Amino acid sequence: MREGILTGPPVAADIATRSGETLVELLDLAAARNPADPVFVMPRGSGLERWTYSDLSKASLQVAATLSAHEVTAGDRVVTWAANDPWLVAAYFAVWRLGAVIVPLDLRMAPDVAVRIGRAADPVLTLVGPDVAASSAAALGVPVMGIDAATLTAEPLGMLPPSPTSSDLAEVLFTSGTTSDPKGVTLTHGQLIHSARTIAMTAGVRRERALALLPLSHMYGQIVPLFYGLMCGCQLTFLPSLTPSALLTAMKRDRITVLTAVPALLRLLMDGVEAEALRTGKSTQLHRVRGVSRHLPMRARRLLCRSILSRFGGELATITCGGAMLPPELQSAWEAIGIAVVQGYGATECASIAGHTRKSRRPGTVGPPLAGIEVRVAPDGELLARGPNMMSGYWGKPELTAQVLADGWAHSGDAAEIDRHGEIVIRGRTRDRIALPNGLKVYPEDIEIVLAEAGAISAAVVIESEHGRLAAILIPAGAADDDVLEAAVKQANASLSPHQRVRRWVRWQGADFPRTHTLKVRRDDVKAWYAAHSDAAQGRGDAP
């Protein structure tokens, strides 16, 4: 550690050569190395669609020609709004071949929120999947094209413009949970490439059969299974639906060796294991096996737990996990049955910051800084980071950019400590961002604005009252009674995405919240009041 700065290792030369300097080079190099190897598996109707690396490269060129014919040029923003699909990936790389910029929208957003975000980027075209209503796509106010073979390869191949450079803008990714004040993180080709390199440095260059469970509209869903996967020649399976039966079928059929997930999904899958043990009268046996296996090498654990592993196809060996806090006991439960859980930590603004490796996975920490990343803990306990993958800024928000990238460091908003092993321990949030168990982020101010717009609420503070559940402390406007406040909360919830909705609310016992000299609400004081008085305060719970 130097002057309180903890630094990750340099990127190895062979990793840099393998990735190239831009996303276009990343694909071209991968296709040249592995032209006939499988890259995607996608259930389509009653059959399976399989793509090779050569197929992906060719499709990206065809789609680029089609988009060029529709006058997409360098610097233009193209909105994508679709579920994971090989054609969505082809569209991403086609846009990048033209020097244009992807603006991915998450299908989990409420449609009006997605439209507001999409408009903020001033796009020239929207590419949509079949899950998006035509009226919602049209509301973006630009031409709409479907993400499918017939639409995207209608034009013949033509002359393409020069390839982008590493400093060219590749993506504007809006942070999860934004509503009335969307924050678009601007990322260049070089910044995204460096994030992929950091994963290769921790995981090594190895061919995997991966299952994509996170949407490509999520930074983690892009960096690990897709960009890193292309670097290593991996095969990636997409699913049209994430039902338990579809997931388990794919894991057995495609002999999945690794999956990328958020803690909430790991909890759901482990709950399934425990429910099956209970149903078959083997709960005691499962508990005993876990107790014994914790003291064994990983290979011996897998032999001891082979009947459990067969549920996941028998070849799943690694889970990469990020997007939210991973409870140590959940990591330990998976590792006890012989599956390594490699945790990563980052933010959309600086995609990869720290992470575990395949060989070092200490529960309770998020590992040391990744390759090329520097971190330090500010005097107030906030974790700061900088490196080649740090965002360029927020789209159209220079003042906010200056706040978050103060003095060249990205302010994470998380309180942290460095332990004696040189690994980062996250203690909580110093800013207001709330990370939910499913990996989505919530910005309380966005919800508070919507609550205030409901009319009956003068002011609100939104907090995470318990893990994954949001509560609001409300100051009524005028003489609004509980029924009026309840109706206002329901009205606000109707316009919020599901993960942003308030599940419980209480009245604040006073005329105004405690504030600083700059009139900012003292949120810690409000949270402490809620903890002490929420049971006795007037309010309602479990709002829909």
CORWO-V701516 format. One record per residue. PSI is psi in whole degrees, -180 to 180 (NA if undefined). NEAR is the number of other ideal C-beta (glycine too) atoms within 8 Angstrom. Layout:
# CORWO-V701516
<<PSI | NEAR> <PSI | NEAR>>
This chain:
# CORWO-V701516
<<135 | 8> <117 | 5> <43 | 4> <7 | 6> <128 | 9> <129 | 12> <135 | 8> <168 | 12> <164 | 6> <159 | 5> <131 | 12> <146 | 7> <-39 | 6> <-31 | 7> <-44 | 13> <-40 | 9> <-39 | 7> <-33 | 10> <-27 | 14> <-176 | 11> <-13 | 9> <167 | 16> <-32 | 14> <-45 | 13> <-37 | 11> <-48 | 15> <-45 | 13> <-41 | 10> <-41 | 11> <-42 | 13> <-34 | 12> <-36 | 6> <-37 | 8> <51 | 10> <-41 | 10> <0 | 6> <152 | 9> <138 | 8> <-37 | 15> <145 | 14> <130 | 14> <116 | 13> <131 | 11> <110 | 7> <-127 | 4> <2 | 2> <-170 | 6> <135 | 7> <126 | 10> <132 | 8> <142 | 12> <170 | 12> <-36 | 14> <-40 | 9> <-45 | 9> <-44 | 17> <-46 | 12> <-44 | 8> <-39 | 15> <-36 | 13> <-41 | 12> <-44 | 14> <-38 | 15> <-42 | 14> <-41 | 13> <-46 | 14> <-36 | 14> <-39 | 14> <-23 | 8> <19 | 9> <28 | 6> <125 | 12> <175 | 10> <134 | 9> <-16 | 7> <149 | 12> <133 | 12> <118 | 17> <134 | 15> <135 | 16> <88 | 14> <161 | 13> <165 | 9> <135 | 10> <145 | 11> <-35 | 12> <-27 | 12> <-41 | 15> <-43 | 12> <-38 | 14> <-41 | 14> <-54 | 12> <-29 | 15> <-44 | 17> <-43 | 14> <-34 | 15> <-30 | 12> <-2 | 15> <11 | 12> <-177 | 14> <131 | 12> <137 | 13> <91 | 16> <134 | 11> <143 | 13> <129 | 10> <-18 | 12> <-11 | 8> <150 | 10> <140 | 9> <-41 | 10> <-31 | 7> <-45 | 12> <-41 | 13> <-43 | 11> <-42 | 11> <-46 | 14> <-42 | 14> <-34 | 10> <-25 | 11> <-4 | 13> <60 | 5> <167 | 14> <-13 | 9> <149 | 14> <129 | 15> <121 | 15> <151 | 12> <175 | 12> <-13 | 5> <-7 | 6> <128 | 12> <142 | 6> <-37 | 7> <-37 | 6> <-44 | 10> <-41 | 12> <-28 | 8> <-16 | 8> <-16 | 12> <17 | 5> <165 | 9> <148 | 7> <136 | 12> <145 | 11> <149 | 11> <89 | 14> <165 | 8> <-44 | 6> <-37 | 7> <-43 | 10> <-11 | 18> <30 | 10> <-24 | 6> <148 | 10> <159 | 4> <141 | 6> <-173 | 8> <130 | 2> <155 | 9> <171 | 8> <149 | 4> <152 | 9> <167 | 12> <170 | 8> <-25 | 9> <-4 | 6> <145 | 11> <132 | 10> <-30 | 14> <144 | 11> <107 | 14> <115 | 12> <132 | 14> <142 | 12> <138 | 12> <-2 | 12> <145 | 12> <-93 | 15> <-16 | 7> <72 | 8> <143 | 11> <107 | 12> <114 | 15> <123 | 13> <127 | 12> <133 | 13> <170 | 12> <-46 | 16> <-37 | 11> <-42 | 15> <-39 | 17> <-41 | 16> <-38 | 13> <-39 | 14> <-38 | 14> <-37 | 15> <-37 | 17> <-42 | 16> <-32 | 15> <-32 | 12> <-36 | 14> <-20 | 11> <167 | 6> <104 | 8> <142 | 6> <128 | 6> <160 | 11> <104 | 12> <155 | 15> <123 | 16> <107 | 14> <-17 | 10> <144 | 13> <149 | 10> <-10 | 13> <-5 | 10> <133 | 12> <-43 | 9> <-37 | 15> <-22 | 15> <-52 | 10> <-50 | 14> <-62 | 14> <-32 | 12> <-66 | 13> <-48 | 15> <-40 | 14> <-40 | 13> <-38 | 12> <-34 | 15> <-2 | 11> <33 | 10> <162 | 13> <133 | 13> <124 | 13> <129 | 14> <153 | 11> <136 | 13> <-22 | 8> <150 | 5> <43 | 6> <152 | 6> <-40 | 6> <-41 | 6> <-40 | 12> <-48 | 12> <-36 | 11> <-46 | 8> <-39 | 14> <-36 | 13> <-46 | 10> <-44 | 7> <7 | 12> <55 | 9> <131 | 15> <-21 | 10> <144 | 13> <152 | 11> <128 | 16> <169 | 11> <161 | 14> <-35 | 15> <-37 | 12> <-39 | 10> <-39 | 15> <-42 | 10> <-45 | 8> <-41 | 9> <-36 | 11> <-36 | 8> <-40 | 10> <-45 | 12> <-35 | 10> <-39 | 8> <-39 | 9> <-40 | 11> <-42 | 9> <-36 | 6> <7 | 6> <27 | 5> <21 | 8> <-43 | 9> <-41 | 6> <-41 | 8> <-44 | 12> <-42 | 8> <-43 | 8> <-43 | 11> <-44 | 11> <-39 | 7> <-44 | 9> <-27 | 14> <-24 | 9> <6 | 4> <159 | 9> <159 | 5> <-40 | 9> <-40 | 7> <-36 | 9> <-43 | 14> <-36 | 12> <-44 | 8> <-34 | 11> <24 | 13> <-30 | 9> <-35 | 5> <-43 | 9> <-28 | 14> <-26 | 8> <-31 | 8> <22 | 11> <-12 | 13> <-14 | 9> <-2 | 8> <119 | 14> <-21 | 9> <139 | 12> <125 | 14> <132 | 14> <136 | 15> <-171 | 14> <-19 | 12> <172 | 12> <133 | 6> <112 | 11> <132 | 7> <-36 | 8> <-30 | 6> <-42 | 12> <-45 | 14> <-36 | 10> <-40 | 10> <-42 | 12> <-27 | 14> <-24 | 11> <8 | 15> <19 | 14> <119 | 11> <134 | 10> <110 | 15> <108 | 15> <140 | 14> <159 | 16> <136 | 11> <-163 | 13> <160 | 9> <-38 | 9> <-24 | 9> <76 | 15> <-55 | 13> <127 | 14> <-51 | 16> <164 | 15> <161 | 17> <171 | 13> <175 | 10> <-23 | 9> <-21 | 4> <112 | 6> <82 | 14> <112 | 9> <143 | 7> <-11 | 5> <167 | 11> <14 | 12> <-177 | 17> <172 | 10> <146 | 12> <175 | 15> <130 | 11> <3 | 13> <137 | 17> <140 | 11> <154 | 13> <159 | 10> <121 | 11> <163 | 9> <-30 | 3> <5 | 5> <-1 | 10> <138 | 14> <128 | 14> <148 | 12> <153 | 14> <155 | 10> <178 | 12> <-12 | 7> <5 | 13> <138 | 11> <158 | 13> <-28 | 7> <-175 | 9> <138 | 13> <117 | 11> <18 | 6> <71 | 10> <-35 | 8> <-42 | 6> <-38 | 9> <-46 | 10> <-33 | 8> <-44 | 8> <-32 | 10> <42 | 12> <131 | 8> <28 | 3> <1 | 5> <138 | 10> <125 | 13> <115 | 12> <-26 | 12> <4 | 10> <137 | 11> <138 | 10> <164 | 13> <157 | 8> <121 | 10> <-180 | 9> <-14 | 3> <2 | 7> <26 | 8> <155 | 12> <131 | 18> <118 | 11> <124 | 11> <-18 | 8> <-170 | 6> <134 | 10> <-23 | 9> <-164 | 7> <-7 | 9> <137 | 9> <124 | 12> <116 | 11> <162 | 12> <-26 | 10> <6 | 11> <-12 | 15> <154 | 11> <145 | 10> <132 | 17> <107 | 13> <-38 | 11> <-36 | 8> <-45 | 14> <-39 | 18> <-37 | 13> <-44 | 11> <-40 | 13> <-44 | 16> <-30 | 10> <-12 | 7> <-15 | 11> <-38 | 6> <-1 | 11> <124 | 15> <-42 | 6> <156 | 11> <150 | 12> <126 | 13> <133 | 13> <167 | 14> <104 | 10> <-34 | 10> <171 | 5> <113 | 5> <5 | 8> <136 | 9> <139 | 15> <152 | 15> <135 | 16> <122 | 16> <142 | 14> <116 | 14> <154 | 13> <122 | 8> <-134 | 5> <31 | 4> <128 | 10> <-177 | 7> <-38 | 9> <-39 | 6> <-43 | 10> <-41 | 15> <-43 | 11> <-37 | 9> <-41 | 14> <-42 | 16> <-40 | 10> <-44 | 9> <-45 | 14> <-34 | 11> <-26 | 6> <1 | 9> <156 | 13> <155 | 11> <-40 | 7> <-10 | 11> <-6 | 11> <142 | 11> <126 | 14> <-20 | 10> <146 | 15> <152 | 13> <158 | 14> <139 | 12> <134 | 11> <73 | 6> <172 | 6> <-25 | 3> <161 | 7> <155 | 13> <139 | 7> <159 | 8> <179 | 7> <-18 | 3> <12 | 4> <18 | 5> <141 | 6> <135 | 10> <90 | 10> <-37 | 9> <-38 | 6> <-39 | 9> <-42 | 15> <-42 | 9> <-41 | 8> <-44 | 11> <-45 | 13> <-35 | 7> <-27 | 6> <-2 | 10> <-33 | 12> <-35 | 4> <-22 | 4> <150 | 9> <141 | 5> <-177 | 10> <157 | 9> <164 | 6> <48 | 6> <144 | 13> <NA | 5>>
